[in-house]
Amino acid sequence: MSAPTRYKTYGWTAQPRDVSAFLGDKKGLKAPEPQTMDSIPLPTTKLAKAVLDYALKELREETFNHSMRVYYYGRAMQTHLRPTHPLPVSDETYLLTCLLHDIGTTDKNLSATSMSFEFYGGYLALELLKKELDAPVEQAESVTEAIIRHQDLGESGKISSVGLLIQLATVFDNMGGNAELVHKETIEDVVKHYPRKKWSSCFAATIRKENRLKPWAHTTALGEEAFPGGVENNELMAPYDADE
């Protein structure tokens, strides 16, 4: 691949960090159509399989299911937005980002470092992809930056395509944000395959645990109580937590 093609494939396209600026007045955006998981391919490359196996081994079930929901919601958003608000990144690169974005939240990794979980997670992802799995440098670094910045919400500056896409999808699954971008039937199909297992209370507890262990953590920038409280009060996903 040429350098410009590689950068686009691996998600290195600058986008506004402000979601409102990215979506603009939403002209041209139609209502989302239902997308089942059968219509959203899961990459089956050697690299994708290796990282999937790693995530299955390292993540607790609740976090793994969240990571997979983030993949399918993000891909559904990407397809919905493509005609007017494209977010170029390959399916493989986005899957790697989703599978590894919360690797820093495991009990082992939270206590292994004084770094905020996104930063340490990015470091672990770079070591895994670049040194152990021999992923292309541009791809490994793109995944790493997206992991580090997946909670870097704000109104100024830019972010990569893959960084913005995982922000959109994580905020959707964690807090019910950007609800107009995914059809209800898509949510139902994804949750059927990857149940939430009380994810709202589970993730809120993880946030509070990190803030207690590391009062300097980057997560506090989202509000020491506002963020975990917002996760717990995710009205969009509450019915799917209650069904379990």
Secondary structure, DSSP 4 states (H G I P E B T S, - for coil): --HHHHHHHTT--EEESSHHHHHTT-TTPPPPPP--GGGSPPP-SHHHHHHHHHHHHHS-HHHHHHHHHHHHHHHHHHHHHTTTS-----HHHHHHHHHHTTGGGSHHHHSS-SS-HHHHHHHHHHIIIIIIS---HHHHHHHHHHHHTTT---SSSEEEHHHHHHHHHHHHHHH-TTGGGS-HHHHHHHHHHS--SSHHHHHHHHHHHHHHH-TT-GGGGG-TTHHHHHHHT-TTTHHHHHT-
